[in-house]
């Protein structure tokens, strides 16, 4: 997987996730600005890994908070802009689903 398509996404807790846009959008891009300014809510579906081609799980509708301009290096050393944000759900995702994607070891 190249840096331009690599994901840096993860669940933070039952109410939020950390999300990176695909490469090249910036905070000034129309699609990102619409999400960040609250004009668009996003529906989030996820899969655990690429081996699970058909297993997507709908986590719900979210709104974005805390967008920050970031950058990634591609395989050739070029800098690619991305935007990192924290989508938050109005209702928590089910704990079993959270644990499936973010397993917690207990002793």
Secondary structure in CASP SS format (residue, H / E / C, confidence):
PFRMAT SS
TARGET T0000
AUTHOR 0000-0000-0000
METHOD secondary structure of the structure
MODEL  1
X C 1.00
X C 1.00
X C 1.00
X C 1.00
X C 1.00
X C 1.00
X C 1.00
X C 1.00
X C 1.00
X E 1.00
X E 1.00
X E 1.00
X E 1.00
X C 1.00
X C 1.00
X E 1.00
X E 1.00
X E 1.00
X E 1.00
X E 1.00
X C 1.00
X C 1.00
X C 1.00
X C 1.00
X C 1.00
X C 1.00
X C 1.00
X C 1.00
X C 1.00
X H 1.00
X H 1.00
X H 1.00
X H 1.00
X H 1.00
X H 1.00
X H 1.00
X C 1.00
X C 1.00
X C 1.00
X C 1.00
X C 1.00
X E 1.00
X E 1.00
X E 1.00
X E 1.00
X E 1.00
X C 1.00
X C 1.00
X C 1.00
X C 1.00
X C 1.00
X C 1.00
X C 1.00
X C 1.00
X C 1.00
X C 1.00
X E 1.00
X E 1.00
X E 1.00
X E 1.00
X E 1.00
X E 1.00
X E 1.00
X E 1.00
X E 1.00
X E 1.00
X E 1.00
X E 1.00
X E 1.00
X E 1.00
X E 1.00
X E 1.00
X E 1.00
X C 1.00
X C 1.00
X C 1.00
X C 1.00
X C 1.00
X E 1.00
X E 1.00
X E 1.00
X E 1.00
X E 1.00
X E 1.00
X E 1.00
X E 1.00
X E 1.00
X E 1.00
X E 1.00
X C 1.00
X C 1.00
X C 1.00
X C 1.00
X C 1.00
X H 1.00
X H 1.00
X H 1.00
X H 1.00
X H 1.00
X H 1.00
X H 1.00
X C 1.00
X C 1.00
X C 1.00
X C 1.00
X C 1.00
X C 1.00
END
